[in-house]
Amino acid sequence: MSLPAAALDNDEPTAKPGALVSPVVRAFRLLRYVVEGGSTSNLSEVGRTIDVNRITVMRLIATLEHEGVLEALPQGGHRIGLAFLKLATAATAASDMLDLGRRVLSTVREQLNVSAYLAALDGGYVVYLLRDMPEAGLISSVKVGTRVAAHLTTPGRMLLAWQNDRRLEELLAKEPLAGTHPGKLRAQLATDRQRGCAWSFSGFEQGINACAVPVFDALGEAVCAISVAGPELAFDGAAALSRIERAVKEAARDLSSLLGCRDYPSADPAPGRRPARRR
């Protein structure tokens, strides 16, 4: 049942107490107005259209501008801001990412005959969202839903490497990264980013090697990472390492493209460069 507009603007709506938050309702009215092509140049006209007073319109616009949800136009008026678009894109891409990720993981698992994973950051942690294993399986503690301190895993390191300086500073100041040596971690992340992938040799689980590459969305954000993991024997020799790295990078680029990324960052190493073994 919908409520009259006047009731929604009242601090005590006719719905049961606490059911609606008036400022939120008004903000969404204003956003719908802008999305549908309405101009905010005339505040009185905006107020009449969304049924709030002129002063409230001014406050709503100021608040939404501050949060990046609205952006002022040079010629006057407003448009939907980048912060809102990023939020909307992330929400719609999340389900697409998992559906498309399953197909990409299946391909890379078939190519390499090792386990393939899709993981994303959750603060200073990495969460494994998908897993595709070969028929032989892999004895590993990493399952769908596993949440691990990001710096301990290849997908976590890869995603940390693509955080901006401000965000990385925030993460380094909180658990679980607060206990790390920031200088060493930054150096490792710089190496990972320069190479375009992160390697681990028995770094997280004994006898299991791993490689991870970032996946970017339409806005150029590193939204997740594809990683592969397998027994040391599957990663033995320069040719095997080169083939694995090439396959995982190709998979990450494919998924990035499917998510709308049109300019995948180039970070290939110098020819012949091999990842340093980490014991």
C-alpha positions in Angstrom: 0.0 0.0 0.0 1.5 3.4 -1.0 1.2 6.5 1.2 0.3 10.0 0.1 3.3 12.1 -0.7 2.4 14.6 2.1 2.4 11.8 4.6 5.9 10.7 3.6 7.3 14.2 4.1 5.9 14.3 7.7 8.4 13.4 10.3 5.7 11.0 11.7 4.4 9.1 8.7 1.0 7.4 8.8 2.7 4.0 8.6 3.5 2.3 11.9 6.3 4.3 13.8 9.8 3.7 12.5 8.6 2.0 9.3 9.9 4.8 7.0 12.7 7.3 7.2 11.5 10.5 5.7 14.8 11.9 4.5 15.6 8.7 2.7 12.3 8.7 0.9 12.8 12.3 -0.2 16.3 11.6 -1.4 15.1 8.8 -3.6 12.3 11.0 -5.0 15.0 13.5 -5.9 17.2 10.8 -7.5 14.3 9.5 -9.5 13.6 13.0 -10.7 17.1 13.5 -11.9 17.4 10.1 -13.5 14.2 10.8 -15.4 15.7 14.0 -16.9 14.5 16.6 -14.5 16.6 19.7 -14.0 17.7 21.0 -10.6 18.3 24.5 -11.8 15.0 25.8 -10.4 14.8 24.5 -6.8 11.2 25.7 -6.4 10.1 23.7 -9.4 12.0 20.6 -8.1 10.2 21.0 -4.8 6.8 21.2 -6.3 7.5 18.1 -8.5 8.8 15.9 -5.7 6.4 17.5 -3.1 9.0 18.9 -0.6 9.8 22.5 0.2 12.7 24.5 -1.4 14.9 24.4 1.7 14.6 20.7 1.9 15.6 20.4 -1.8 18.7 22.5 -1.1 19.7 20.3 1.8 19.1 17.1 -0.1 21.2 18.3 -3.1 24.0 19.4 -0.8 24.0 16.0 1.0 23.9 14.0 -2.2 26.7 16.1 -3.7 28.8 15.6 -0.6 28.4 11.8 -1.0 29.1 11.8 -4.7 25.6 10.6 -5.5 24.9 13.9 -7.5 27.3 15.9 -9.5 26.9 19.6 -10.3 27.0 20.5 -14.0 29.0 23.5 -15.3 25.9 24.9 -17.1 23.7 24.4 -14.0 21.7 21.6 -12.7 22.9 18.1 -11.7 23.5 14.6 -13.0 23.9 11.3 -11.3 27.3 11.1 -9.7 30.1 8.6 -10.1 29.7 7.2 -6.6 26.1 6.2 -7.4 27.0 4.7 -10.7 29.8 2.7 -9.1 27.4 1.3 -6.5 24.8 0.4 -9.1 27.5 -1.2 -11.3 28.9 -3.2 -8.5 25.4 -4.4 -7.5 24.4 -5.6 -10.9 27.9 -6.9 -11.8 28.1 -9.1 -8.7 25.7 -11.7 -10.0 27.1 -11.5 -13.5 30.6 -11.9 -12.1 29.8 -15.2 -10.5 27.9 -16.6 -13.5 30.6 -15.6 -15.9 33.3 -16.5 -13.5 32.1 -20.1 -13.4 32.6 -20.4 -17.1 36.0 -18.8 -17.1 37.2 -21.0 -14.2 36.0 -24.1 -15.9 38.1 -23.2 -19.0 41.3 -22.5 -17.1 40.9 -25.6 -14.9 40.6 -27.7 -18.1 43.6 -26.1 -19.6 45.9 -26.6 -16.6 44.3 -29.5 -14.7 44.6 -27.6 -11.4 42.1 -26.1 -9.1 40.8 -22.6 -10.1 39.3 -20.0 -7.8 37.6 -16.7 -7.9 38.2 -14.5 -4.8 37.3 -10.9 -3.7 38.4 -8.6 -0.9 36.4 -8.1 2.2 38.3 -5.4 4.1 41.7 -6.8 4.9 40.6 -10.3 4.1 40.1 -12.3 0.9 36.9 -14.4 0.5 36.8 -17.3 -2.0 33.6 -17.0 -4.0 34.0 -19.9 -6.5 36.0 -23.0 -6.9 36.4 -25.4 -9.9 38.5 -28.5 -9.2 39.8 -31.2 -11.5 38.5 -34.8 -11.1 41.5 -35.8 -9.1 40.7 -33.0 -6.6 43.2 -31.2 -4.4 43.8 -31.6 -0.7 43.4 -28.0 0.4 41.7 -26.1 3.2 40.5 -23.5 0.7 36.8 -23.9 0.0 34.0 -21.6 -1.2 33.4 -19.2 1.6 36.9 -19.5 3.1 38.0 -16.1 4.5 41.7 -15.5 5.0 44.0 -12.5 5.7 44.5 -11.1 2.3 48.3 -10.8 2.4 48.7 -14.6 3.0 47.2 -15.6 -0.3 48.0 -14.8 -4.0 44.5 -13.4 -4.9 44.6 -11.3 -1.7 48.0 -9.9 -2.5 47.0 -9.2 -6.1 43.9 -7.3 -5.0 45.8 -5.4 -2.3 48.4 -4.4 -5.0 45.7 -2.7 -7.0 44.3 -0.6 -4.1 44.9 3.1 -4.2 47.4 4.6 -1.7 44.7 5.9 0.6 42.7 2.7 0.7 45.8 0.6 1.3 46.8 2.9 4.2 43.4 2.3 5.8 43.7 -1.5 5.4 47.3 -1.6 6.8 46.1 0.2 9.9 43.4 -2.4 10.7 43.4 -6.1 11.4 44.4 -8.5 10.0 47.1 -6.4 8.2 48.0 -4.2 11.2 50.4 -6.9 12.4 52.4 -7.1 9.1 55.6 -5.4 8.3 54.3 -2.6 6.0 57.6 -2.0 4.2 58.0 -5.6 3.2 54.4 -6.0 2.3 54.5 -2.9 0.1 57.6 -4.1 -1.7 55.9 -7.5 -2.3 52.7 -5.8 -3.6 54.8 -3.5 -5.9 56.5 -6.6 -7.3 53.2 -8.4 -7.8 51.6 -5.4 -9.5 54.6 -4.8 -11.8 54.5 -8.5 -12.9 50.7 -8.5 -13.3 50.3 -11.6 -11.1 51.2 -13.0 -7.7 53.0 -16.3 -7.1 53.3 -18.5 -4.0 55.4 -21.6 -3.6 54.2 -23.5 -0.5 53.5 -20.0 0.9 50.0 -20.6 2.3 49.7 -24.4 2.2 52.7 -26.8 2.3 53.3 -28.5 -1.0 50.8 -26.4 -2.9 51.8 -23.6 -5.3 49.5 -20.9 -6.6 49.3 -18.0 -9.1 46.7 -15.2 -9.1 45.8 -12.4 -11.5 43.4 -9.4 -11.0 40.0 -9.0 -12.7 38.8 -5.5 -13.5 35.3 -4.2 -14.1 33.9 -1.5 -16.5 35.1 1.2 -14.2 38.7 -0.1 -14.0 38.3 -1.3 -10.4 40.0 -4.6 -9.4 36.9 -6.4 -8.2 38.2 -9.9 -7.8 41.0 -12.2 -8.7 41.4 -15.5 -10.5 43.9 -17.9 -8.9 45.0 -21.5 -9.6 46.5 -23.9 -7.1 48.0 -27.3 -7.4 50.7 -29.7 -6.2 54.4 -28.6 -6.7 54.8 -31.1 -9.5 52.3 -29.3 -11.7 54.4 -26.1 -11.3 57.8 -27.7 -11.9 60.1 -26.0 -14.5 60.2 -22.7 -16.3 57.9 -23.9 -19.1 55.2 -25.0 -16.7 55.4 -21.6 -14.8 55.2 -19.7 -18.1 52.2 -21.7 -19.3 50.3 -21.3 -16.0 51.0 -17.6 -15.8 49.9 -17.1 -19.4 46.7 -19.1 -19.0 45.6 -17.3 -15.7 46.3 -13.9 -17.3 44.3 -14.8 -20.3 41.4 -16.0 -18.1 41.5 -12.8 -16.0 41.5 -10.7 -19.2 38.6 -12.7 -20.6 36.5 -12.2 -17.4 37.4 -8.5 -17.2 36.2 -8.1 -20.8 33.0 -9.9 -20.0 32.5 -7.5 -17.1 32.9 -4.5 -19.4 36.6 -3.7 -19.0 37.9 -2.3 -22.3 41.5 -1.3 -21.2 43.0 -4.1 -19.2 46.2 -2.7 -17.4 49.4 -3.9 -19.0 51.9 -5.2 -16.4 53.8 -7.9 -18.1 57.3 -8.7 -16.8 60.5 -8.5 -18.9 61.0 -11.5 -21.1 62.5 -14.5 -19.3 61.8 -13.1 -15.8 60.6 -15.8 -13.4 58.9 -15.4 -10.1 61.1 -15.7 -7.1 60.5 -18.9 -5.2 59.0 -18.3 -1.7 59.6 -21.0 0.8 
